[in-house]
Amino acid sequence: MSDAVSPLAVPFPALPAIAGVTPHVVCARYKEWGRADLTYVELAEGTAVAGVFTRNVCCSSEVELGRAAIAQGRARGLVVNAGNSNAFTGYRGREAVEQIIAQVAAHLGCPGEQVFVSSTGVIGVPLPKDKARAGVAAALTSEPCGWEAAARAISTTDTFPKGAAASAMIGGVKVQFAAIIKGSGMIAPDMATMLGYIFTDAAIEPGFLQELLSAASDATFNCITVDSDTSTSDTVLAFATGAAGNTPLAGFASPGADAFAAALHDVCRQLAHLVVKDGEGAQKFIAVTVGGAVSDASARRIGLAIANSPLVKTAIAGEDANWGRVVMAVGKAGEPADRDKLSIGFGGIWAARDGQPLADYDEAPVAAHLKGREVAIEVDLGLGEGRATVWTCDLTHGYIAINADYRS
Amino acid sequence: MSDAVSPLAVPFPALPAIAGVTPHVVCARYKEWGRADLTYVELAEGTAVAGVFTRNVCCSSEVELGRAAIAQGRARGLVVNAGNSNAFTGYRGREAVEQIIAQVAAHLGCPGEQVFVSSTGVIGVPLPKDKARAGVAAALTSEPCGWEAAARAISTTDTFPKGAAASAMIGGVKVQFAAIIKGSGMIAPDMATMLGYIFTDAAIEPGFLQELLSAASDATFNCITVDSDTSTSDTVLAFATGAAGNTPLAGFASPGADAFAAALHDVCRQLAHLVVKDGEGAQKFIAVTVGGAVSDASARRIGLAIANSPLVKTAIAGEDANWGRVVMAVGKAGEPADRDKLSIGFGGIWAARDGQPLADYDEAPVAAHLKGREVAIEVDLGLGEGRATVWTCDLTHGYIAINADYRS
């Protein structure tokens, strides 16, 4: 955890205990520090699991093994290492992950493929096997901890711990969600050095859980960007213990499936926004809404072109309603757009319509909007019904300060 | 022109006069300043012209009209306005361009399509027609000026004037090149708010000049990036007066065509490097060379993913040999790559080979290399013969300072 807290930070919420989920944290000393940096979560037998992973082709062994293991649909244990991403470390890195999996599986008496491992931190240094072995051994026999401690233990450059809760009614049974996430830089569509874990006591078939998680990720985690960089380790896992005792959800025909899907989507959206709010150097939270595109996918690509534009992000940092830079970003997105049908607004006020500055444009209310912590950029392409919202933060001196002096 | 000069600035070179090319500059007062901001270049009858333009779909009227006029292959006049890009200004912006074209064409007694106009500066403010009319009238009757004055007059946020020269022998006749360029931010493949003008006294068919300019641009202007943003106004024009008297070049079969092509490529490369060296906030010039890719195009896309990565650019700013971030950028490029065959180096020294840090990696010489003004990043994918070099600069506090407070 970093010292200077993001001005967009929100207090850690009260998260419910989830029956069948037991978190632990210990200090494995992956770096020279005294903080907890190894998180272990024990999951009740029969817990369903689903996951989404980075599309970075230079992914870590953790991601490779996790992606392969998701198919069998069940999980008993989760280990998260902070301070070392173990990415790009060849066979030595892979051996460290296999060692952790074997150690936890032996303790739980489960197949290795039911143990999931994530690591986050510097790339290129093999995870030290001795520290991992001692840390896991300590974690397996430690006292359980609360969600905030776990959220802190999975963090690296984060400036505040991040959690989200939700609940849903399934056929008269209340199911609960508790979720934690870490992530601050190297955030782009396809996620980031973003590690997110969602726990619920709902009963649900793994395949349906995967379907819902993938859909929710697409509209949340894959719609945020801090710096357009995609990490080698991004992972979001959802675990459902079934302890709530509802009739298991098998598909959208199951009663309560819509409520569960809505709650899962809500948790994912909360988590995604928290990551943006801790974007490296962020001073403002920016929502970019693109309407009138030829399709939703086209709207999202245009939204991401705007959200990834350094010139747009620095303009917002400077509280400058520079809609010309938004025009530029729309034009470079490689998607259908017609300059003479394009409208640009901020905070609900149009600055330009149909390809021209508004004659009676009053910049005062826009300037007031831009002084706030939450900024809305609206684009109407005037071509069709496609629509999407993406979220990002501004680009400030803080980003440079953090990233020009991170590893040294 | 900005006050603080880039530490990568180079002195303006001695450029030859080009027979048939007469530059002029005047102050049209497009902004409240006393500097020259309107450049007019008169070209001898029969001058061949070729051009490449931004692919930003929200382009300016200048670009639209220029692109359409290139096809007829001849040019008599060029007008460049600095301080106002006239982009996204609807019919009023277009009328201003048409007025300039008509005024120059009437003076020269040539068709309007032989007059080319560029504008650079803030987007969204129509070019004031009265200032343009008075400025052009003054320019048409003004004394000719030198190349450095013209290079200064086309500048906006540039911190130094930029020019390049070359020559070639065509069948015993020496032909000369003089070229100027402006550009500093909003620089990405597909060029930038980059306006470049190349003048030669060679005789060459317009179609062949276009073929050579497009090829040279692809390997130079389209291989540089400052901030991944693509301007609405990018333009590079090449003018060939034919005054040198060589046998006109019609294709690669013409004697001397290879020498001419090499000289043109050299001029384009010089100009492209100058723009990167004036990248907003640039402290270091970075060459990214990618080899072992499945194709040259794939190598270029991977090179651009590295060169556009804020995390790589801030690492170089911090003089940090953070090859892990280079791995990340390779992986996110969406191109074929195999983590376990990947090698990364700096300044000719490998830091990682075949997917792992080198056991005997000595960081001292790499650290020394990174302290210099010119940094080389080398990537070997180990897959094929594809190869490309792209150029960029580091990402510093200077970029934020310039762009968070540009328009206000």
Interface residues (C-beta under 8 A of the other chain):
Chain A: R55 N56 V57 C58 C59 S85 A87 F88 T89 G90 R92 V122 I123 G124 V125 G185 M186 A188 D190 D227 S228 D229 T230 S231 T232 N308 S309 P310 L311 T314 A315 A317 G318 D320 N322 W323 G324 R325 V327 M328 A329 V330 G331 K332 P336 A337 D338 R339 D340 L342 A352 D354 G355 Q356 P357 L395 T396 H397 Y399 I400 A401 N403 A404 D405 Y406 R407 S408
Chain B: R55 N56 V57 C58 C59 S85 A87 F88 T89 G90 R92 V122 I123 G124 V125 G185 M186 A188 D190 D227 S228 D229 T230 S231 T232 N308 S309 P310 L311 T314 A315 A317 G318 D320 N322 W323 G324 R325 V327 M328 A329 V330 G331 K332 P336 A337 D338 R339 D340 L342 A352 D354 G355 Q356 P357 L395 T396 H397 Y399 I400 A401 N403 A404 D405 Y406 R407 S408
